[in-house]
Amino acid sequence: MSGSLTTGGEMSNAQLFQQIALLRWLSSQSDEDRGSLTAVTGIQVAKEVLNRITGQDKVDDYKRNCILSISQFIKDNPRASQNQINAEVEKRVLIFAAQVQALESAPLL
């Protein structure tokens, strides 16, 4: 699933909740705990389907990369003129826009 691990490699909150629900159900086998596990898993699956349909995770990644690349340019070029910074920002925003637009023609899954 997208976003399956956080940047540090640990479980996401959704995965942690699912694992807690699974552990409770495994230890009790109760209908209540099975219902909780079913609900948590259903929410996680629905979120993943929505992310794949909308591409929101990818848009967020593209936005983050755009901002980081602009920041890196400024860091690497501390004496850049305002015109050079503006040109770099414009270039990076155009790349971001092209990436987002490409998502529209990409297959859903």
Phi, psi and omega per residue, in radians:
M1 nan 2.588 3.132
S2 -1.182 2.552 -3.109
G3 1.166 0.481 -3.040
S4 -1.184 -0.495 3.082
L5 -2.235 2.591 3.063
T6 -1.337 3.036 -3.076
T7 -1.064 -0.477 3.120
G8 -1.478 -0.044 3.129
G9 1.627 -0.115 3.132
E10 -1.417 2.959 -3.131
M11 -1.183 2.615 3.004
S12 -1.283 2.916 3.097
N13 -1.026 -0.753 -3.133
A14 -1.077 -0.720 3.118
Q15 -1.161 -0.703 3.124
L16 -1.077 -0.795 3.108
F17 -1.062 -0.708 3.134
Q18 -1.136 -0.732 3.134
Q19 -1.161 -0.650 3.074
I20 -1.106 -0.797 3.131
A21 -1.101 -0.702 3.115
L22 -1.129 -0.781 3.129
L23 -1.066 -0.758 3.107
R24 -1.064 -0.788 -3.114
W25 -1.161 -0.714 3.129
L26 -1.081 -0.614 -3.103
S27 -1.475 -0.373 -3.087
S28 -1.983 -0.545 -3.057
Q29 1.010 0.425 -3.111
S30 -1.449 2.706 3.102
D31 -1.131 -0.621 3.135
E32 -1.104 -0.800 3.139
D33 -1.222 -0.582 3.058
R34 -1.138 -0.690 3.088
G35 -1.103 -0.706 3.092
S36 -1.104 -0.795 3.124
L37 -1.071 -0.744 3.113
T38 -1.080 -0.769 -3.127
A39 -1.133 -0.819 -3.118
V40 -1.114 -0.757 3.128
T41 -1.141 -0.714 3.110
G42 -1.066 -0.720 3.116
I43 -1.126 -0.755 -3.137
Q44 -1.114 -0.729 3.115
V45 -1.150 -0.763 3.135
A46 -1.073 -0.716 3.114
K47 -1.084 -0.754 -3.136
E48 -1.141 -0.735 3.108
V49 -1.088 -0.783 3.113
L50 -1.062 -0.757 3.112
N51 -1.081 -0.676 3.139
R52 -1.228 -0.639 3.134
I53 -1.225 -0.787 -3.074
T54 -1.493 -0.406 -3.077
G55 1.232 0.302 -3.044
Q56 -1.058 -0.655 3.108
D57 -1.052 -0.749 3.134
K58 -1.178 -0.709 3.104
V59 -1.049 -0.771 3.111
D60 -1.077 -0.707 3.103
D61 -1.130 -0.763 3.131
Y62 -1.096 -0.717 3.123
K63 -1.107 -0.803 3.128
R64 -1.030 -0.795 3.133
N65 -1.117 -0.660 3.102
C66 -1.063 -0.869 -3.124
I67 -1.110 -0.767 3.139
L68 -1.121 -0.674 -3.135
S69 -1.200 -0.627 3.072
I70 -1.155 -0.768 3.107
S71 -1.056 -0.741 3.136
Q72 -1.122 -0.698 3.103
F73 -1.056 -0.797 -3.131
I74 -1.130 -0.709 3.112
K75 -1.124 -0.752 -3.113
D76 -1.304 -0.336 -3.079
N77 -2.266 1.177 -3.049
P78 -1.117 -0.345 -3.132
R79 -1.780 0.248 -3.140
A80 -1.113 2.461 3.111
S81 -1.295 2.892 3.109
Q82 -1.066 -0.618 3.110
N83 -1.147 -0.702 3.109
Q84 -1.156 -0.722 3.106
I85 -1.111 -0.792 3.116
N86 -1.038 -0.723 3.138
A87 -1.127 -0.720 3.126
E88 -1.151 -0.746 3.106
V89 -1.067 -0.792 3.141
E90 -1.067 -0.755 3.131
K91 -1.064 -0.827 -3.108
R92 -1.167 -0.642 3.110
V93 -1.186 -0.658 3.091
L94 -1.135 -0.675 3.081
I95 -1.111 -0.798 3.107
F96 -1.005 -0.835 -3.123
A97 -1.073 -0.702 3.123
A98 -1.148 -0.682 3.116
Q99 -1.124 -0.757 3.132
V100 -1.151 -0.723 3.133
Q101 -1.129 -0.603 3.111
A102 -1.131 -0.471 3.101
L103 -1.097 -0.545 -3.104
E104 -1.101 -0.536 -3.117
S105 -1.726 -0.056 -3.130
A106 -1.354 2.622 3.079
P107 -1.130 2.641 -3.080
L108 -1.150 -0.715 -3.051
L109 -1.988 nan nan
